[in-house]
Each structure stands twice: as C-alpha cells, then as structure tokens.
Amino acid sequence: MKYSTLLLSLFLISCGSIKIKELKDDYTQPLIGKIKSINATIYEYRIIENDTTVWTKNHFMEFDNNNHLIKEMKTNEDDKTEFIYRYTGDLLTEKTSPQDKNNYKTVFSYDSNQNCIEEKAFNNDRTFHVVTQNFDKHNNIIEVNRAFFGKMNHKTKNTYYYKERTILSEKFMDTIYDVVMKTKMTFNKKGFITRTETIKGNTPNNFDQYQFDTAGNLLQKTTHYSDGTIKETFSYQNTYDKKGNIIARKKFYNGKLVGKTTFDITYW
C-alpha cells in the first residue's frame, strides 16, 4: 500500500478547486480538528500465512496550527528520509530534504485559480524533473507533461465528458517505442473515480470498480474480468477515535488481512 502518497495527499492543501479526485490506490477522509502530529505505523502481512508480518515501516508527520504538513519522516528497516514543507498562505511552495547529500529541493508554482501548474525538482541546483499541468474551466487537469533531465518526456491528456461522468485518459510514453496507454474512467457526483478500464483495441477488457462511504473512505476495490466475473477484491475497515479520525485501517485481499496502518494522533 502506498500510504506515504495517500497521507501526503490528505494533508497538503489542494492546488485548486478540484472536482475530480486523483486516481489513487486508497482514499481516506479529511482530518477532523487541529492536528499537531501523527505517528503512523504500517504493517504488511503475507497472503499465504496468517498474520505473518513481512515488514513494518513508520511515517511521522508534524503539522502547524493550520493543519499544514510541515515535516515528515519515513523510516523502514533499510532507510530513513525526511522532508520539510514551506507555504505561502495555504499553498505549498517548497519541499526540501535536509539529510539529502544532493541538496534535494522541489518548488511549486500556481495560476490565479491556485491550481498547481508547475513542480520543479532540483539536485544541487540542477533541474532533474519538471512537471507542468494545464487545467480546464472546472479546475480539472487536462494535460500533464513530465520531463526528466530535459530528455525523457511523458505526457498525459485527459478528456472529460461531464454529462456522462466519464474521462478518457491517454498516456504517451517517450521511450524507444512510441507507447500510448488509454484508460476510461467513470466518476460520481463527489468527483471520486468509481470505475477504470484500460482500453486495448475494440475487445472487452478487465476493469476495476471502487466503492466509498459517505465520508470519502474507500471501502472496496474489485477487479473484474472482461465478462464481469470477479478476479480479486481489496476491502478496507476503519477504527475511529472520539473526534472521528481514523486511528487504524485494515486492508483485506479476498477476505484475508494483508495490511494494517495505525495512527497515533496528537491534537493541539
């Protein structure tokens, strides 16, 4: 489970009035109340054995009194990383890694609607990764360009059909071979992606379906074969504190526990 990406996306202020939620491996509800810090412990278990831990990692997050994530540390058995975040008002403008020997830094730029239009990463003041984004009038992303060291480029183009609540996403990979990956997505009235299907020719394809609760927590992801029969299911179960924040989240694969994250929350 990609909990680090999930948690960061929860706690950083949105880059604009986004209606369509970014497609992710997991979704959880926004935080409730004034958070000072969260210490998350992530456990992964073997599918073929009962509750046997494969590995454990820790993710510590520190916030200011406006619930902005200002510091995080990620630790596992082999590595430890630390990031510092700086803001202008409610907008994230800089991310640094104090212990990185290459002086890693990422800076963020915004348009007048507070949409994040550029993300530029540096090592020793040399640009190595640039992401630029264009938005439609609804503040949804219509194009993303990624450049690595100014050479390799990846592009994503999104076409929205708002009446049908569908999106056609096309990814163009600048590799030895010209590769285009097409995905059709369906979203609900809250902007959550509820169905995805990779388009391969004119034949039926496997597809994923997503179910959410009213707070925006992902309850279940089901992968279907092209004929509609179920291939596999991931489901989730939460435990909450008195304020309504998640303090434990379990992940099940076809009914078997395969992961758990606990959240030790300190309030201001």
C-alpha distance (Angstrom), angle and dihedral (degrees) to the residues before:
residue distance angle dihedral
M1 . . .
K2 3.75 . .
Y3 3.80 96.1 .
S4 3.79 95.7 154.4
T5 3.81 90.9 61.2
L6 3.78 90.8 42.4
L7 3.84 94.5 51.4
L8 3.79 94.6 44.6
S9 3.79 91.6 51.5
L10 3.80 89.6 50.8
F11 3.78 96.3 52.2
L12 3.79 104.5 37.6
I13 3.79 115.4 86.9
S14 3.79 111.8 -106.4
C15 3.80 118.2 -97.8
G16 3.79 90.5 -127.8
S17 3.77 146.3 -34.1
I18 3.79 93.3 -43.6
K19 3.78 114.8 -175.9
I20 3.78 99.1 177.4
K21 3.80 113.8 60.4
E22 3.77 116.9 -133.3
L23 3.80 113.4 -103.6
K24 3.81 108.2 -106.0
D25 3.79 140.6 164.1
D26 3.80 90.7 -110.2
Y27 3.80 140.3 11.4
T28 3.79 128.0 -157.9
Q29 3.79 133.3 176.9
P30 3.83 124.8 -90.4
L31 3.79 118.8 -91.0
I32 3.79 119.4 -90.8
G33 3.82 121.8 -141.7
K34 3.82 131.9 -3.1
I35 3.80 109.6 -39.6
K36 3.81 121.7 -159.1
S37 3.81 98.5 177.9
I38 3.79 143.5 -17.9
N39 3.78 125.1 -153.0
A40 3.81 108.5 -162.7
T41 3.80 122.6 -169.3
I42 3.80 115.7 -164.8
Y43 3.80 122.2 -158.9
E44 3.80 126.6 -170.3
Y45 3.82 120.4 -163.0
R46 3.78 133.5 -161.8
I47 3.77 115.6 -101.6
I48 3.81 94.7 -143.9
E49 3.82 97.2 46.6
N50 3.79 131.0 56.0
D51 3.81 113.1 -100.2
T52 3.81 94.3 -34.2
T53 3.79 108.6 158.7
V54 3.80 114.4 -128.3
W55 3.79 94.3 -175.4
T56 3.78 143.0 -27.1
K57 3.78 129.5 -143.6
N58 3.78 135.1 -179.0
H59 3.79 130.2 -136.8
F60 3.82 117.2 -170.5
M61 3.82 119.4 -170.8
E62 3.80 129.0 -172.4
F63 3.82 124.3 -163.4
D64 3.79 138.3 -166.6
N65 3.81 120.7 -127.7
N66 3.81 90.4 -86.6
N67 3.83 92.2 59.4
H68 3.81 92.3 -107.1
L69 3.78 112.6 150.1
I70 3.82 103.7 -121.3
K71 3.81 103.0 166.1
E72 3.77 137.9 16.0
M73 3.78 135.6 177.8
K74 3.81 124.2 -163.9
T75 3.78 118.0 -163.1
N76 3.80 133.2 179.9
E77 3.78 134.7 156.6
D78 3.80 93.7 -77.7
D79 3.76 108.1 27.1
K80 3.80 147.5 28.8
T81 3.81 125.8 -159.9
E82 3.78 130.8 -178.2
F83 3.80 130.5 -163.8
I84 3.81 132.2 -170.0
Y85 3.83 120.8 -158.1
R86 3.81 127.5 -156.2
Y87 3.80 127.9 -167.7
T88 3.77 141.9 -161.2
G89 3.76 102.7 -149.7
D90 3.79 104.4 -45.3
L91 3.80 95.4 -25.3
L92 3.79 122.2 100.2
T93 3.81 107.2 -127.4
E94 3.81 106.0 166.2
K95 3.79 140.2 24.8
T96 3.82 121.7 -172.2
S97 3.79 137.6 175.1
P98 3.84 110.2 -142.6
Q99 3.80 97.1 -163.7
D100 3.81 96.1 44.8
K101 3.80 110.2 115.8
N102 3.82 90.9 -148.9
N103 3.83 93.1 56.6
Y104 3.80 92.5 -117.3
K105 3.82 114.9 -155.2
T106 3.82 135.5 166.4
V107 3.80 123.5 -165.0
F108 3.82 126.3 -164.4
S109 3.82 130.0 -149.7
Y110 3.82 129.0 -165.0
D111 3.79 140.8 -161.0
S112 3.82 125.9 -129.9
N113 3.82 90.3 -83.3
Q114 3.80 90.7 55.5
N115 3.81 92.3 -110.1
C116 3.80 112.8 150.1
I117 3.82 102.6 -115.8
E118 3.81 100.5 169.9
E119 3.79 137.7 27.5
K120 3.80 115.0 -175.7
A121 3.82 123.1 -174.1
F122 3.81 125.0 -160.6
N123 3.79 138.1 -166.6
N124 3.81 112.5 -165.5
D125 3.82 88.9 -16.2
R126 3.82 90.9 -55.4
T127 3.80 115.2 122.4
F128 3.80 110.7 -125.5
H129 3.81 103.8 161.3
V130 3.80 131.6 28.0
V131 3.80 127.3 -178.7
T132 3.80 120.1 -171.1
Q133 3.81 125.0 -175.5
N134 3.80 135.8 -165.6
F135 3.81 124.0 -159.5
D136 3.79 137.7 -157.0
K137 3.82 125.4 -131.7
H138 3.81 89.9 -84.3
N139 3.82 90.2 57.5
N140 3.78 92.5 -111.2
I141 3.80 120.2 138.7
I142 3.80 113.7 -102.6
E143 3.80 99.0 170.5
V144 3.81 136.8 19.4
N145 3.81 123.5 -173.1
R146 3.81 122.3 -168.0
A147 3.79 122.4 -168.7
F148 3.80 124.0 -174.0
F149 3.82 115.7 -159.0
G150 3.80 87.0 -23.6
K151 3.81 92.0 -71.6
M152 3.79 117.5 73.3
N153 3.78 112.5 57.1
H154 3.79 132.5 -169.3
K155 3.79 122.6 -172.4
T156 3.80 131.9 -167.9
K157 3.82 122.4 -167.2
N158 3.81 121.6 -168.9
T159 3.80 124.2 -162.8
Y160 3.82 114.9 -166.6
Y161 3.78 125.3 -151.7
Y162 3.78 99.0 -170.4
K163 3.81 98.0 -179.3
E164 3.79 91.5 53.6
R165 3.83 91.7 37.4
T166 3.79 92.0 -129.8
I167 3.81 136.0 127.7
L168 3.79 130.5 -157.9
S169 3.80 109.4 -152.4
E170 3.80 119.6 -168.2
K171 3.81 121.6 -169.6
F172 3.79 118.8 -163.2
M173 3.81 114.8 -161.7
D174 3.81 117.8 -158.3
T175 3.79 98.9 -147.3
I176 3.80 135.5 123.4
Y177 3.78 87.1 -70.4
D178 3.79 122.8 41.6
V179 3.80 103.4 -113.8
V180 3.80 125.2 -172.8
M181 3.80 119.7 -174.7
K182 3.81 117.9 -166.8
T183 3.80 124.2 -162.0
K184 3.78 127.7 -178.4
M185 3.80 115.2 -152.2
T186 3.80 134.0 -173.0
F187 3.82 122.0 -154.7
N188 3.80 134.3 -166.7
K189 3.82 129.6 -130.8
K190 3.81 91.0 -86.0
G191 3.80 91.7 55.5
F192 3.80 97.6 -107.6
I193 3.79 118.2 141.1
T194 3.82 106.9 -116.8
R195 3.81 101.5 173.6
T196 3.81 136.1 23.8
E197 3.79 130.1 -175.3
T198 3.80 128.4 178.1
I199 3.80 108.1 -136.5
K200 3.81 114.4 -133.0
G201 3.77 112.9 170.4
N202 3.79 120.2 -54.5
T203 3.80 96.7 -51.4
P204 3.85 125.7 102.8
N205 3.81 113.3 -90.4
N206 3.78 138.4 -158.9
F207 3.80 113.1 -90.3
D208 3.81 141.2 -167.6
Q209 3.81 127.1 -134.0
Y210 3.83 126.0 -161.2
Q211 3.81 128.9 -156.4
F212 3.82 124.5 -163.1
D213 3.79 137.7 -172.7
T214 3.81 122.4 -127.8
A215 3.83 92.2 -92.0
G216 3.81 92.8 56.6
N217 3.80 99.4 -102.3
L218 3.78 116.3 144.9
L219 3.82 107.5 -118.0
Q220 3.79 101.4 176.5
K221 3.79 143.1 0.5
T222 3.81 115.2 -162.8
T223 3.79 124.8 -171.0
H224 3.81 115.1 -152.6
Y225 3.77 132.2 -165.7
S226 3.79 115.2 -122.3
D227 3.82 91.1 -93.5
G228 3.82 90.9 57.5
T229 3.81 98.2 -105.0
I230 3.81 115.8 134.5
K231 3.81 118.7 -99.9
E232 3.83 99.2 177.2
T233 3.79 141.6 -22.5
F234 3.80 133.2 -146.0
S235 3.80 115.5 -165.8
Y236 3.81 133.6 -179.9
Q237 3.80 136.8 -147.7
N238 3.82 126.5 -166.5
T239 3.80 136.6 -156.9
Y240 3.82 117.2 -159.2
D241 3.82 137.6 -156.5
K242 3.83 124.4 -132.6
K243 3.81 92.5 -85.6
G244 3.79 91.4 54.1
N245 3.81 99.0 -106.5
I246 3.80 120.9 136.7
I247 3.81 112.7 -103.5
A248 3.82 97.5 170.5
R249 3.80 131.7 22.5
K250 3.80 122.5 -174.5
K251 3.79 126.2 -162.3
F252 3.81 123.1 -152.8
Y253 3.80 129.7 -166.3
N254 3.81 111.9 -154.6
G255 3.80 87.3 -23.4
K256 3.84 96.0 -47.1
L257 3.80 121.0 116.1
V258 3.82 107.8 -115.0
G259 3.79 102.9 158.0
K260 3.78 145.2 15.7
T261 3.80 134.6 -174.7
T262 3.81 123.4 -165.9
F263 3.81 121.9 -161.7
D264 3.81 120.4 -153.7
I265 3.82 101.9 -163.2
T266 3.82 125.6 -163.7
Y267 3.82 117.0 -166.3
W268 3.81 129.4 -153.1
